[in-house]
Every structure is written in C-alpha cells, then in structure tokens.
Amino acid sequence: MGKTEKVKEYFDKTDVYLKANPIIKVRKKIISELVGELKDKHIIDIGCGNGELTREFIYNNRITFLDISEKMLNLVSLNIPKEHLNHATLVNSDILNFKTDRTFDLVICMGVIAHVENISGLLNKLKEITKDDGIILLQYSASEKLISKFNQFKNGIFSKEKCQYNINFTSSLFIKKLIDQTGLIITKKVKYLPVSPLFSIFNYRTKIKYLNFFYKSKLFSFLSSEIILYLSKASIR
C-alpha cells in the first residue's frame, strides 16, 4: 500500500482528526482575518475535512471541497444547508491527481503538506489552479522550532498507532526555497502555536481560549511553529 492509500485510510477514520480538534477553530479565525468578506468568488478548500474552515463562505460564493477521504466529504454535505448545496462541488481526490478546467480566486490548503507525497508537486499544482490575481493560503509546520522538534520526537514514538506512514516535517527554509522555485510570492505570514501535549489537561473550550491568546501574543510568537502563508502569483507584481 502506497502513502496516498495510507493517508486515505487514516483520514477515513474521521473522528481521529476531527474530534475536539481546537486547531481547526484557530485556522478558521485566521483565514477569516486574512481574506475578510468574500462575494462571488470561486474557492477551493484542499484537504477540506468536514468543511469547517470554509463552509460559511458558501452563502455568497462557490466552493470546491476536495478531500482524499470520501467519508470526510460525506460530512461536508451534511453540514451545508440544503438550499446552498448547489454552490458546493465535492471532489474525492488526492490534490496531486486533481484535474480541473477552471482556476480559483482563493485556494486554501491547510494541514496537507504534512501528508502529501510530493511537496514540490503540491506547490506547482496550487499555482496552476490559482487565478493570476488570486491568492493561496498555505499552512505548514516549521520543523526548526523547538515545539516542532518535540512533536516530531513524540510522533516518532506514538504516530504509528494513528497512521501507518511518515509525516512530512518541513523547515521554513525548505518551504521558502520551494516557493521561490515555483515563482510564488509570500505576501503575509501568520504564526500560531500547535496543540501542545500539555493542553490535554484542559477541556475543548479552554484549549480554544489559550490557543487564541497565544496566537495574539507577541510575547509567545517566537514559540509559534504553525505557519499560514498568504501567497500570490509572481505575474501580478
């Protein structure tokens, strides 16, 4: 079984990733702050999960929800109001094999780099499907940060209980190099903390509260290892 199949198998267990996962709420908040109100846009949410990050955009825009897990897409369809389902397109595919004859105003790619087979191929695909004046929101974990090193050590011991493949750990230098090679421009960068194992003593609401606090705190920003990049195409310079 190849990595793509193993990734699908992992995310088909929807509760493993979605159950009381506070990081989704933080990413949703950051996306909203970065793009503001949107109207009449074509959006694609890559690795969409249950659609939590983007489904509120469905009222005034058209969204393509793409996920390798059909079970995740089933959750998307359940979470969208029936009267707005005609604004949604659900695609069961790996992003590297995704084919489309259109481009998008907004391309959102959260939590994908850690699981994709070819990061360079992913970046080229993101550029390919983005309009010349469109934007890409790309998330990755900076492996050079101390908290990432701890999580990498922890995953090396325990991750096999959750997924049967190696998660990608990527440094900011590595991601910057690939972005430059792709010809994309980093316009903005937002940093936030991941869910620390220390948070396990708190309930879901408290985890959200602390994650939002640390995200807004300049004092703790140097610890932040989760990065969301706001990317544009070089041709709009």
C-alpha positions in Angstrom: 0.0 0.0 0.0 1.5 3.4 -1.1 1.5 6.6 1.0 -1.6 8.0 -0.7 -3.6 5.0 0.2 -2.4 5.1 3.8 -3.3 8.7 4.0 -6.8 8.0 2.8 -7.1 5.1 5.3 -6.0 7.4 8.1 -8.5 10.2 7.3 -11.3 7.8 6.7 -11.3 7.5 10.5 -12.9 10.9 10.7 -13.0 11.1 14.5 -9.3 10.6 14.8 -8.6 14.0 13.3 -11.9 15.9 13.9 -12.9 15.0 17.4 -12.5 18.1 19.6 -9.6 19.4 17.5 -9.2 23.1 18.6 -6.6 23.9 15.9 -9.4 23.9 13.3 -11.1 26.8 15.0 -7.9 28.8 15.2 -7.2 28.2 11.5 -10.7 29.3 10.6 -10.3 32.5 12.6 -7.0 33.3 10.8 -8.5 32.6 7.4 -11.4 34.9 8.1 -9.0 37.7 9.2 -6.8 37.3 6.1 -9.5 37.3 3.4 -12.3 39.2 5.1 -15.8 39.1 3.5 -15.9 37.4 0.1 -18.6 37.6 -2.6 -19.0 35.9 -5.9 -15.6 34.1 -5.6 -14.6 30.6 -6.6 -12.9 28.9 -3.7 -11.2 25.5 -3.3 -10.6 24.0 0.1 -7.9 21.3 -0.3 -8.0 18.6 2.3 -11.2 20.1 3.5 -12.1 17.6 6.1 -15.7 18.2 7.3 -15.7 21.7 5.6 -15.5 23.6 8.9 -12.8 26.0 7.6 -14.7 27.4 4.7 -18.4 26.3 4.7 -19.5 29.8 6.0 -18.3 31.2 2.7 -20.9 29.1 0.9 -23.7 31.7 1.2 -22.1 34.2 -1.2 -19.5 32.1 -3.1 -18.9 28.8 -4.8 -16.7 26.3 -3.1 -15.0 23.1 -4.3 -14.4 20.9 -1.3 -11.6 18.5 -2.1 -10.6 15.6 0.1 -8.9 12.2 -0.3 -11.5 10.8 2.1 -15.0 10.2 0.8 -16.2 9.9 4.4 -15.0 13.4 5.1 -16.9 14.7 2.1 -20.0 13.0 3.4 -19.7 15.2 6.5 -19.3 18.3 4.3 -22.6 17.5 2.5 -24.3 17.0 5.9 -23.0 20.3 7.2 -24.1 22.5 4.3 -27.7 23.9 4.3 -29.6 22.1 1.5 -30.6 25.4 -0.2 -26.8 26.1 -0.7 -25.7 22.7 -1.9 -25.8 24.0 -5.5 -22.9 26.3 -4.5 -20.8 23.3 -3.5 -18.8 20.9 -5.6 -17.5 17.8 -3.7 -14.4 16.1 -5.2 -12.9 12.9 -3.8 -9.3 13.1 -5.0 -5.7 13.4 -3.9 -4.6 17.0 -4.8 -1.7 15.8 -6.9 -4.1 13.9 -9.2 -6.8 16.6 -9.2 -7.8 17.7 -12.6 -9.9 20.8 -13.4 -10.6 23.1 -16.3 -11.0 26.2 -14.1 -8.9 28.4 -11.8 -9.8 29.7 -8.4 -9.9 33.1 -6.7 -8.9 31.6 -3.4 -7.0 28.4 -2.8 -6.9 27.1 0.8 -4.5 24.4 1.7 -4.4 23.6 5.4 -2.9 20.5 7.0 -1.9 19.0 3.7 1.9 19.4 3.5 2.4 17.1 6.4 0.7 14.2 4.4 1.3 14.8 0.7 3.7 12.6 -1.2 5.4 15.4 -3.2 5.6 18.9 -1.7 7.1 20.5 -4.8 4.4 18.9 -6.9 1.8 20.3 -4.5 3.1 23.9 -4.8 3.1 23.7 -8.6 -0.5 22.4 -8.5 -1.6 25.2 -6.3 -0.1 27.8 -8.6 -1.6 26.0 -11.6 -5.2 26.2 -10.2 -5.0 29.8 -8.9 -6.1 32.8 -11.0 -3.5 35.3 -11.9 -5.0 37.8 -9.4 -6.0 35.0 -6.9 -4.4 34.1 -3.6 -3.3 30.9 -1.9 -3.4 30.3 1.9 -0.9 27.6 2.7 -0.2 26.1 6.1 2.9 24.2 7.2 4.7 23.3 10.5 8.2 24.8 10.9 10.4 21.9 11.9 13.2 24.1 13.2 11.0 25.3 16.1 11.6 23.6 19.5 8.0 22.6 19.9 8.1 21.0 16.4 11.2 19.0 17.4 9.3 17.8 20.4 6.2 16.8 18.4 8.5 15.1 15.8 10.0 13.0 18.6 6.6 12.2 20.1 5.2 11.3 16.7 8.2 9.0 16.0 7.2 7.0 19.1 3.4 7.2 19.0 2.2 8.1 15.5 2.3 4.5 14.2 -0.8 4.0 16.5 -2.6 6.6 14.4 -1.2 6.5 10.9 0.9 4.0 9.0 3.2 6.4 7.1 5.8 9.0 7.8 4.5 12.6 8.3 6.5 15.3 6.5 8.5 17.6 8.7 9.5 20.8 6.8 11.6 23.7 7.7 10.8 27.3 6.8 14.0 27.5 4.8 12.9 24.4 2.8 9.4 25.8 2.2 10.7 29.2 1.2 13.1 27.6 -1.3 10.3 25.6 -3.0 8.0 28.7 -3.1 10.7 30.7 -4.8 11.3 27.9 -7.3 7.6 27.8 -8.0 7.5 31.6 -8.7 5.0 32.5 -5.9 5.3 35.5 -3.6 4.9 35.4 0.2 2.8 38.5 0.9 1.9 37.8 4.5 2.8 35.3 7.2 0.8 34.4 10.3 2.2 32.2 13.1 0.4 30.4 15.8 1.0 27.6 18.4 0.1 24.0 17.7 -1.8 22.0 20.3 0.7 21.2 23.0 0.5 17.9 24.8 0.3 20.0 28.0 -3.1 21.1 26.8 -4.5 17.6 27.3 -5.4 18.6 30.9 -7.9 21.2 29.6 -11.3 20.9 28.1 -12.1 21.9 24.5 -13.3 25.4 25.2 -10.2 26.2 27.4 -7.9 24.9 24.7 -9.5 27.3 22.2 -9.2 30.2 24.6 -5.5 29.6 25.2 -4.7 29.0 21.5 -6.3 32.3 20.6 -4.4 34.0 23.4 -1.1 32.7 22.3 -1.8 33.5 18.7 -2.4 37.1 19.5 0.5 37.4 22.0 3.8 38.9 20.7 5.5 37.6 23.8 4.8 34.0 22.7 5.1 34.5 19.0 8.7 33.2 18.9 7.5 29.8 20.1 4.9 29.5 17.3 5.7 26.7 14.9 2.4 26.7 12.8 2.6 29.0 9.8 0.0 30.2 7.4 1.4 31.9 4.3 -0.6 34.3 2.1 0.8 33.7 -1.4 0.2 35.5 -4.7 1.4 34.7 -8.2 4.5 36.5 -9.5 2.6 37.7 -12.6 0.6 40.2 -10.5 3.7 42.2 -9.4 
